[in-house]
């Protein structure tokens, strides 16, 4: 890209986009230079398509990093999900932002900010619903399997047999046993395992689906 877009006294006529991005994000870059650079990037993304769409999104990364560093993110919401949502917000706004308006880059970042806060709000609401359900409708593994197959089962025997049959892994069996049989909190286990609360719930749900199918199949074979 033309270096004059982002630098008053460039050392050469054209700079690679990574150098343009570095100067674009630097605090010493004058606002009018930053504005004209973003206009050019957005125009190229619209008129030329890829790879300029990718370049435009990549140009936003330094600012997005600073923005997300200040975000109060729920513990169970993975950072990667938030980053993806922010990048998607910028990508979508490239098609709608007024390229000739004042500071089009700010419009891009506002779009990313709105997208991220929608995700955070949804995650908090999901967490609240999960917590309320856990308090109002606590279920152990035996109750859950009883609802599925229609007759009492020995939870420990079921887990041991499912593990031996390869239906669940040892890690999945421990997760189900610790949370369903011993009543340990998912949040504490998520911290212990270094994963998000949401990811651990998904992991347990998938394992329990396999376990239910296994028990139902064993009942049908009798």
Helices and strands as residue ranges (DSSP letters): G 3-5, H 17-25, H 31-48, H 52-59, H 61-69, H 79-93, H 104-136, H 141-149, H 155-164, H 170-176, I 177-181, H 186-193, H 197-221
